[in-house]
Each structure stands twice: as structure tokens, then as C-alpha cells.
Amino acid sequence: MESTAGGEAAKLPLEDVSGVPMIGRGAVVFGLALAALSAACALPKQDVPMRGTADWVLISYAGDVSDTLPIARRHCAQYERQPVLQQTKDNSALYSCVKP
């Protein structure tokens, strides 16, 4: 701690220039950060294609594997093909893209 000219310990300000208690402001900032972190953890699931060629597509999914079918259809449609589910493993779905 710093000392003043009279030998007394310097007191840290408990309020900033606006008069708002610094402890209260810190609690608000902490609360907002905690709320933002909680909201980020509750984001909806998202199924995304990881890799693919004209012959296959690998899709990462969370939840139901049937939700990956529209993604596989979009991917295979680029090559005028239809998706056929080949394998699911560790939240990944592998589709073959076959000619109709």
C-alpha cells in the first residue's frame, strides 16, 4: 500500500467518477459474461458436411442421423446423383453418391 504525506495508508476509491460502486460494476460485467457463455453453450445443433467428392460425402451430425439426408442430397445433386447411407460412426454419416 502507498502511504500519504501524513504516514496514513492511501485508500483506494470504491466508486468511479460516475458515482457507481466499482464492485457493483464488476458484478454486472461478470454476470453479462456468464450469461453470454451460457448462451453459447446452448446453441442449436448443426449438421455440416466435412468432406466429399462426386462419389461420397462425410457429414458430421448431432442428434438424429436422418437429419443429414438433406445435406447429402444437396451435395450429391451437384453431380446429378442420389445419396445412399453407407455407414454411421462417431457422429459422422458416410453417404455414397450414386447415379440414378
C-alpha positions as a Python dict, from the first residue, in 0.01 Angstrom:
ca = {
    (1, 'M'): (0, 0, 0),
    (2, 'E'): (111, 352, -65),
    (3, 'S'): (135, 595, 220),
    (4, 'T'): (28, 958, 223),
    (5, 'A'): (235, 1251, 346),
    (6, 'G'): (88, 1209, 695),
    (7, 'G'): (200, 844, 708),
    (8, 'E'): (-153, 709, 664),
    (9, 'A'): (-229, 430, 421),
    (10, 'A'): (-381, 554, 96),
    (11, 'K'): (-743, 447, 48),
    (12, 'L'): (-847, 301, -283),
    (13, 'P'): (-1156, 460, -434),
    (14, 'L'): (-1470, 248, -401),
    (15, 'E'): (-1656, 449, -666),
    (16, 'D'): (-1555, 569, -1009),
    (17, 'V'): (-1612, 921, -1136),
    (18, 'S'): (-1976, 846, -1225),
    (19, 'G'): (-2054, 752, -866),
    (20, 'V'): (-2129, 388, -948),
    (21, 'P'): (-1973, 145, -700),
    (22, 'M'): (-1683, -38, -868),
    (23, 'I'): (-1777, -368, -704),
    (24, 'G'): (-2129, -340, -843),
    (25, 'R'): (-1998, -266, -1192),
    (26, 'G'): (-1767, -568, -1174),
    (27, 'A'): (-2057, -790, -1072),
    (28, 'V'): (-2261, -666, -1369),
    (29, 'V'): (-1974, -733, -1611),
    (30, 'F'): (-1923, -1079, -1462),
    (31, 'G'): (-2296, -1153, -1487),
    (32, 'L'): (-2307, -1047, -1853),
    (33, 'A'): (-2003, -1259, -1935),
    (34, 'L'): (-2158, -1558, -1760),
    (35, 'A'): (-2487, -1512, -1947),
    (36, 'A'): (-2304, -1490, -2281),
    (37, 'L'): (-2109, -1807, -2204),
    (38, 'S'): (-2427, -1991, -2106),
    (39, 'A'): (-2599, -1882, -2428),
    (40, 'A'): (-2305, -2005, -2634),
    (41, 'C'): (-2331, -2348, -2476),
    (42, 'A'): (-2699, -2369, -2569),
    (43, 'L'): (-2651, -2312, -2942),
    (44, 'P'): (-2866, -2533, -3162),
    (45, 'K'): (-2710, -2840, -3319),
    (46, 'Q'): (-2573, -2803, -3666),
    (47, 'D'): (-2508, -3082, -3914),
    (48, 'V'): (-2231, -2996, -4158),
    (49, 'P'): (-2061, -3172, -4448),
    (50, 'M'): (-1698, -3238, -4356),
    (51, 'R'): (-1561, -3372, -4686),
    (52, 'G'): (-1685, -3505, -5013),
    (53, 'T'): (-1632, -3585, -5378),
    (54, 'A'): (-1863, -3679, -5664),
    (55, 'D'): (-1871, -4034, -5521),
    (56, 'W'): (-1923, -3973, -5149),
    (57, 'V'): (-1986, -3721, -4870),
    (58, 'L'): (-1899, -3738, -4499),
    (59, 'I'): (-2130, -3539, -4271),
    (60, 'S'): (-2076, -3456, -3905),
    (61, 'Y'): (-2404, -3458, -3712),
    (62, 'A'): (-2550, -3419, -3365),
    (63, 'G'): (-2872, -3596, -3276),
    (64, 'D'): (-3061, -3793, -3539),
    (65, 'V'): (-2872, -3927, -3841),
    (66, 'S'): (-3182, -3878, -4059),
    (67, 'D'): (-3125, -3502, -4032),
    (68, 'T'): (-2816, -3545, -4251),
    (69, 'L'): (-3011, -3668, -4555),
    (70, 'P'): (-3100, -3319, -4692),
    (71, 'I'): (-2733, -3219, -4670),
    (72, 'A'): (-2628, -3536, -4852),
    (73, 'R'): (-2895, -3473, -5117),
    (74, 'R'): (-2765, -3120, -5179),
    (75, 'H'): (-2408, -3244, -5207),
    (76, 'C'): (-2483, -3536, -5439),
    (77, 'A'): (-2721, -3325, -5652),
    (78, 'Q'): (-2422, -3118, -5763),
    (79, 'Y'): (-2308, -3429, -5952),
    (80, 'E'): (-2659, -3537, -6059),
    (81, 'R'): (-2651, -3828, -5813),
    (82, 'Q'): (-2856, -3960, -5521),
    (83, 'P'): (-2722, -4024, -5168),
    (84, 'V'): (-2720, -4371, -5015),
    (85, 'L'): (-2627, -4403, -4647),
    (86, 'Q'): (-2331, -4640, -4615),
    (87, 'Q'): (-2212, -4606, -4254),
    (88, 'T'): (-2252, -4408, -3932),
    (89, 'K'): (-1977, -4386, -3675),
    (90, 'D'): (-1885, -4137, -3400),
    (91, 'N'): (-2147, -3879, -3508),
    (92, 'S'): (-2037, -3898, -3871),
    (93, 'A'): (-2251, -4022, -4156),
    (94, 'L'): (-2095, -4152, -4478),
    (95, 'Y'): (-2308, -4141, -4792),
    (96, 'S'): (-2227, -4276, -5136),
    (97, 'C'): (-2341, -4060, -5426),
    (98, 'V'): (-2482, -4299, -5689),
    (99, 'K'): (-2615, -4233, -6037),
    (100, 'P'): (-2994, -4274, -6053),
}
